[in-house]
C-alpha cells in the first residue's frame, strides 16, 4: 500500500481484506490495513469479518457490535482450547513418562510416524551427522597438513637462496 491521501474505494478495501485473509500482506501492509479499517466508513460482511479478526473496534461514528457476542466468542474459544489442549497434554505426558524421558515425533510425507519409527529416524540422522562431522574434521586436518607442508617447502626454498 502506498502512503497517499487517496481514500480507498469499497472494492479496493475488500481486495486488501481478501489479500489479508490469503496471507499475502507483509506485516507492514497488515498494519496499514488495520489503520485503514479503523478509519474507513466502508462496511461489508468481508470488511467486518477482517475487522473482527484484527480485533479492531469500529470508530464512534459506526455502530458497535454487541459486546455479548465478543464475550461469547472468547468463552467459546477458551472452552475449545481447554477441551482439545488438556487431553493432548495428558496423552503426551503419559507417552513421555513411559519412555526414558525422550519423546520423538516425526512426519514423513504428511503422515505422522510412530514413536519407534521417529526414534529410528532421529538416531539415523544423528549418526549421519556425526559421520559427516568426522569426515569434515579429517578433511580439515588433511588441509592443515598440506598447508603446513607447503609452508615448510616454501621456507626451505627461501633459505636455500
ABEGO torsion letter per residue (X at the ends): XBBBABBBBAAAAAAAAAAAAAGABBAAAAAAAAAAAAABABBBAAAAAAAAAAGBBBBAABBBBBAAAAAAAAAAAAAAAAAAAAAAAAAAAAAAAABAGBBBBBBBGGBBBBAAAAAAAAAAAAAAAAAAAAAAAAAAAAAAAAAAAAAAAAAAAAAAX
